[in-house]
Amino acid sequence: MVYTILLLGLLSLFFYVALASDNSPLQVFCVADPTSQVLVNGLACRNPSMVQANDFFFSGLHMAGNTSNAVGSKVTPVSVAQIPGLNTLGVSMVRIDYAPMGINPPHTHPRATEILIILEGSLEVGFVTSNPNNRLISKVLQKGDVFVFPINLIHFQRNVGNGNVVAIAALSSQNPGVNAIANVVFGAKPDISTDVLAKAFQLDKNIVANIQSKF
Ligand SMILES: *[C@@H]1O[C@H](CO)[C@@H](O)[C@H](O)[C@H]1NC(C)=O
């Protein structure tokens, strides 16, 4: 009996760990076939004999993203949508540009841990642990510094230098996903009831409606 419980515990631990990032591939590669109508977890594979070097290739990450927007940052993704050869491999990357005073607003990646390196500039980074502690873990990074954002936790970045910041991040999913907190909460379509948000955020309904109108 004790052994059965122990075994079940170990199995559930193993199962949990196995779900912490993308599943392991079951073949050498599975280059995505975006034209396939087959719905699978990930994307259907192309015929391996038709695969070319360009299926594993992306060019353009030397170019700065356009940061002329409300938050002053731009994420340029290189995930399975850009490189079909990433399908089933469990990794991807992004370039992030930040204008002076620019931020990357609080968000989560439902399927990936992120590891980020600063190539240029000075960047404040932070993530917050879940309930009940909600502890902010943050630091100011300089060129060459590396920081990790654990899977699923809300995190953000802010340019605290005088110039632009350039960062590259790797993520443990071919398709990390993004929940931008402000957008999902205040920009839901259709709107989440103003009453719900007013109580949740302890705000006047008019203020909530005003915030909703901005998303
Ligand atoms: C950057 O984005 C802004 C706002 O969308 C646009 O007006 C501007 O032309 C863009 N700049 C470049 C170089 O694409």
The ligand as a Gaussian input file, in Angstrom:
#p B3LYP/6-31G(d) Opt

LIG

0 1
 C        7.097000      52.746000     -36.707000
 O        5.753000      52.661000     -36.265000
 C        5.062000      53.895000     -36.322000
 C        3.702000      53.693000     -35.656000
 O        3.024000      52.589000     -36.194000
 C        4.960000      54.347000     -37.788000
 O        4.279000      55.579000     -37.848000
 C        6.352000      54.492000     -38.357000
 O        6.269000      54.780000     -39.740000
 C        7.158000      53.187000     -38.165000
 N        8.531000      53.423000     -38.545000
 C        9.170000      52.615000     -39.389000
 C       10.593000      52.962000     -39.667000
 O        8.640000      51.654000     -39.912000

